[in-house]
Structure formats: structure tokens, C-alpha cells
Amino acid sequence: MDIPDLFKNSLKKYSPYEPGEQPDEDGWILLNTNENPYPPVPEIVEDIKDAIGNGEVLRKYPDSLALEVRKAVLNQLLRDKDTLTNRNSIFIGNGSDEIFDIIFKVFINPGDEIVVFYPTYGFYKVLANLYDAKINEIKLNDDFTVPESAFNVKGKLMFINSPNNPNGKSFQNSTILKLCEHFSGIVVVDEAYADFSDFTCLSLLKTINNLIVCRTFSKTFSVASMRIGYALADSIIIKEMNRVKLPYNTSYLAQITALLCIKYRRKIFEQNKEIISERKRLTEELNKYNGISVVPSDANFIFIKFDDKSTTLKFLWDLKDMKILVRHFSQPGLYNYIRLTIGTEEQNNKFLAAFNGIANKYL
């Protein structure tokens, strides 16, 4: 028996998503993964320790539908967002990636078409290949806006990352609304970075029933390792998502962590103002160099464009020699960009000092 012959056909063209490089040694400044540079606020860490100490709770299965988390998200976290308030309109998942996987489970048959934009978060295409879907990839305009051709496409699912990774810019609600009105399938808006932005399309959910908005606790709340996120949509969609998910898809500790993040959200949002401030400072400092421009960003990262493609790689490798990692995408139209995660003030100062030294050689 040849075991590979038994694998599903879609695995033949499947390539897993490759996250940013993560060296094992100490001393690296990792500005390549879009993680929040600050640890969770101390109150969250201490309360998680208390939760781990509750052996009676740990021996039991967690709440399968994460009811308390659903209520806290709607009644507290999103209270000022003018969006859906019915607990049957929210789904709790094991991070955004599981939510996307479940959306594929609910909607995609082999051969169905999905629409993604380019460039964007690569995991949407990874899942499309796994579920044997056809991919219609639409290139964004040079300024990373949606082209007119996107309003005439057909398909089962359309994915929009807003703010978009890797360029960091949010899409206007008028654009998302127009896409929802013209698209015959479901529009999925991934708002992983929306808490660093002044924009959100959550209010559109009150009038649009073919829209799913996904969010995560990973970026804003510094708990990426806990793997918890949520999606809001019409209750008919959420019901099906709950039907196909694994019975206990979010752990007790993940649910507790989400509740604690919501409890201490004001302190966390205050801390994250430093990221927004540093984003502004880095953008201003880098825009002073000739041959370099920074794309306006609403996220916790910026996209730096080099006029000369070869110079981009020189900066990339020289920074790595100094143990500073940034993200480069070896894809058409992106060769002369690097994506920089906003770090702490100390990390950013080290980056700027290193960048200036390299600039003196190449610019």
C-alpha cells in the first residue's frame, strides 16, 4: 500500500502557511510577526495564575459555546460600537484562523470560488486550497484601494483584511458596503488589527446579512498564545458555525483570558496608545530618508517602500546581521517593501539606529 495515494486530492497543491521567522536564541529584536510588543497587563497574568490553581475547574470540560465570553464581548467590549447585540449573533473560536476554517466548512464545496485581494493575509488562500476551492485573486490598486472590477465578481466567499496586511490601511465602510451589496456570496472582513485603527465595519452588520466580521484577542490584548477570537454575523450563519465546530474548540483558560482582557480593557487600550504613538514617530522618522516612503497605516505595523529593489534586500540582510528581524515578501509587486511591526520605544530606537547606519551605506 502506498500511503500518499490515500491522501485527499487537495493536498497535492496544498502549501501550509509560513509564519515569520522566530529564532531560538536570545538577543533578537523580532519586528516581523505583528505581535503586540507589550506583555499582558499584570492583573491578567495574576488572575490567570489563580485560574490555573482551580483544580476542580480544570478537570471539567469548558463551556462548549463560551456563553460568558459571548455576553462580555457584546455587553462590554463592543458596547460603544453600534453593532449586533444578540448573543446568537456571535461565535467564539480558537483564534481567527479557526474561525476562517469553520467558515470554509460551512460554505465551501469543492470547486466553489472564493475571492481574495492581493496583497493580503496569505492564510485565506491556504484554506481555499485545502478545501479544493477555486481562487479569484484581485490585485489591489497601486495605492492599495479596491479596483472597480471587484464590484462585479461572483463567488461563494470574499475575504477582506481591514486594516490590510501587509500595507496596514483600512478599507472605507462605503467600499465594504458596496462589495456586500454587489457580491452574491458571503463577505468576510478580518479586523484583526482594527483596535489600532479609527475604522471598523461592525455597524454594517445591523443592515447587511451577508457579512461576517472576525476579530481576535491576539494583537490588541497581547495573548496570541491563548488562541481566542470571535466573529459577528447574522444568527443564521452563527448557528451553522456552531453546528460544525469541534465540541470544545476554546479551552477554559482561553475563555478566562478573554474575560480578563475585557475586564481590564481600558488599561490595555491605554497601553496600546504607545503603539499608535510609536507608529506615528517611526513613520515620520523613516519618511525623512531619500528613496524611502512609508505607506499610511492603521495597524500595529508599517509598510516601508524602497525606490530601489536591490536596496531593500541590503537593508533586510544587514538588519538581520544586527539581530533585527523585519518581514519581506518575495512576491510580485512587493519586492521593494519591508513590513515593520511596531515595537516598544526601546526596540524602535535600536531599529532606527541600525537603520540609520545602513542608510549611510546605501542611500
N, C-alpha and C positions, 0 to 999 in steps of 0.2 A: 504494500500500500504506500502510495506517495502522498504524505500528509498535506503538502501545499496544494495539491489538486482539490482538497476538500474545503479550502478557504473560500469565502464568498467572493464573487467576481469583482466587486467594487474595490477590494483590497489590492488588486493588481495595479490600479492607478492612484492608490492612496499614499500620501506622504504626511506623516504627523506634523503637527505644529511645532516649530522650533523656537523656544523662548530665548531671551537674551542670555549671553554668556554669564556664568556665575562661578568665578574662580574659588577654589577651596582655601587658598592661603589668605592670611591676614594682610592688611595694609592697602587693599584695593579701595578705590572710590567708585562705587557702582552707580553710574548715572545712565544706565542703559535698559532698565526694566520697568520704569514708571511706577515703582513702589513709592509709598509715602516715606520721606526720609526720617520722620519722627516716629518714635515708638508710641504705642497706645498710651493715653494719659494714665498716670499711676493708679488712679481709682479703679480703672478697668482691670488692670493686672492683679491688683489685690483682691478684687471681687471674684475674678476667675479662679484664683487660688482657693478661695473659700468654697466655690462651687465644686472644684475637684475633690475637696475634702469630704463632700457629702456622699459617702459610700452607698447609702440606701438609694439615692437617686441614680448613681452611676450604674447600678446593677439592672436598672429597668430600661426598657426601650424609650426613646424620646417621643414627644408628641409628633405623630406622623404628618400632621398638617400645620404644625408650628403656629397654632392659633394665637398664642400670646404675642409672637413676633408680628404676625399679620395685623393684629389690633394696634400694636405700638407704632408700627410704620405708618398706618393710616391716621391714627388719632394724635400722634405726637410728631414724628419725623416729618411727615408731609402735610401737617395741619395748615400751613400757610401757602400751599402750592396750588390751590383751586383745581383739584383733580377728583378722581373717584374716591368714594368713602365707604363703599360696601365691602365687607371682608371677603365676599365671594368673588371680588374682582382683583385679588392679589394672590400671587403664587410665591412661595419661598423655596429657593433652590440652593444647591451645593455650589455656590458661586455662579456668575453669569454664564460660564461655559456649559454647565449642566443645563441651565435654562435654555440656551440655544439648542442643545442636543434634544431636549424634550420638545421644543417647537418643531424640529425636524421630524421627530417621532409622530407628532400629531398631524402634520400637514403633508409630508412628502412621501409620494410613491416613487418607485424607480422610474426615471425618465421625466419627472416633473422639472420645471425650470425655476431656478432661483436667480434673482438679480442682485448683484453686488457692485459697488463702485470701486474705482481704482484711482489712487491707492486707498487702502483701508486695512482694518484688522484682518489678518490672514486666516483666522480660525473659521470664518464663515465658509470659505472655500474648502477647507479641510473637511468640515462636516458634510458639505454638499457631495464631495467625492465619496465619503464613507457611505452615504445614503443613496448613492448612484443617481444623483440629480444632475441635470444639465445646468451649466453656469453661463449666464449672460453678464459679462463684466463690462461695465460702462465707465469709460475714462472721465474723470472729473476735468473741468476746465483748468487752464493753467493757474488760475487763482483759487483752485480747489472748490469752486462752486459747481452746482449740478447743471449739466448741459440740458438744453431743451429736449434732446432726444429721449431723455429719461422719462418724460411725461407721457410717452406713447408706447412704452414697453408692456409686455404681458408676462405673467408668471404666477407661481404659487406663493413665493415669499420674496420680499425685498428687504435687504439689510442696510441700515444707515447707522453709522457710528458718529455720534454728535455729543461733545466735540470729537472730531475725527482723528484717528490715529493713522498716520504719523504726523500730520501737519498741525493738529491742535485746534482747528477752528470749528465753531458750532455752525449748524445749518439753521437758517431762519425758520420760524414756525410757519410762515407763509409758504415756504418751499415744501416742508414736510406735509402740510395740509394739502397742497396741490398734488403731491405724489399719492397721498392716500385717496384722494378723490378720483384720480385717473388710473390707478393701479387696480387690477381685477382681483388681486390676491391680498395677502396679509403683509403689512409694512411693519418691520421690527426695528425700533430705534434703540440703539445701545448707548445709554447715557452713563457709562462707567466713570467718566470724568466730569460730569455735569455740576458737581458741587464746587468745582473750581471756576465755574462759569456763571454769568448772569442769565443764561438761557436754559430753558427746559421746555419740552413739548408736552409735559404732563397734563396741562389744561385741555389739550386737544382730545384727550380720552373721553371727555364728557359729551362730545358730539360725534366722534368718529369710532365706528365699531370694528374697523379692520386694522387697528393699530395696537401694537404691543410695545410697551416701554419697559426696558430692562435696566436695572441698576444694581450696584454691588457695594458691599461694605469694605472691600479690599483697599481701595485707593484713599477714600476720604478718611476712614477710621483706622488705618494702619493695622488691619487684621487680615491680610491676604492669606495667611496660613490657615485661618479658621474656615475658609471657604463657605461664604454665605452671601446670597444676593436675593433679589426679588424682581418680580415682573408684575405690571399692572395691565389689565386688558378687560374687554367685555367678559362678563361672568360665564358666558357660553364657552369661550376659549379657555378660561382658567379651569373650568370643570373638566375639560378634556385633558389638560395638562396634569391635573391631579390624578386622573384615572390611569395615565400611562407611566407616571414617575415610579421609582422604586419606593417600597413601603416606608422606609425610614431614611429618606435621602439627606436630611440635615441632622447632625448629631445634637445631643443635649448641650454640649459645650459650645457648639456653633450658635445655637439658639440663645443661650445665655449671653454669649458675647454680643450678639446683635442687640439684645435688650439693654445691655450695659452701654453699648455705643449710643443708643438712643437716649438713655438716661443722662449721659454726660456729653451730649451732642454740642451744647453751647460752648463748653470748654474746648472741644475738639475743633469746632468751626473757628474759634478764636485763634487756636494754634495754626490752623491752615491758612490764616491770613498772611502768615510769614511766607508761605509758599507763593502766594499770589504777589506779594511784595518783591520777593526774590526773582520771580518770573519777569516782572517789570524791570528790575535792576539789570538782570542778565541781558535782556533784550536791548536795553539802552547801551550797555557797555559793548556788546558784540556788534551792534549796528555802527559803531564808530570806526570799524576797520574797513578799509577799501577792499572791494572784492567779496564782501560778505553781506548778507542781509538775513534778517530773522523774520519768519512768517508770523503774523499776529496770532496769538494763541489764547484759548480759553481753558486750557488743560493744565496739568501739573508737569508739562514738558514743553519744549520749544523745538522748532524745526529750523535748522540753520542751513542756508543755501550758500554755496561757494560758486563764484562765477566760473572758476576753472575746475574741471572734474578731477584732474590729477592732484590738485592741491587738497582736495577733500580727503583722499586716501593718505596723503602725507600727514595731515592733522590726525586722522584716525589712528595710524600706527604709532606716531610719536606720542600721542596721549596714552596709548596702551603701554608703551615703554615706560611711561611715568606712573603706571598702575591706575590709570583713569579710563574707565570703560564708558563709551557712548555707543549709540546704535546706528549702524549703517545698513542700508538696504540695497543689495546688489540687484536691483530690478530696473526695468526701463523707466526713464524719467526721474529716477530717484538717486542716481549715482552721485550727484553733486550735492547731496544733502546729508547731514547727520542729525539725529534726534537726541536731544539732551534732556534727561529727567532733571527737574529742579531739586537740588539737594538742600542741605542745611546751609546757613550762611558760611560756615567754616568750609564745607565741601565746595561750595560755589567759589569762594575766594581762591582755593587751591586750583580749581579748574581754570579760573580767569588768569591766574599767574602762569600756569602751564601754557594756556592758550596764547598768552602774550609772547612768551618765549618762542613758541613755534611760529607765531606770526612774524616775528623779527627775522626768521629764516626764509619764509616762503612768500610773504605778502609785500 
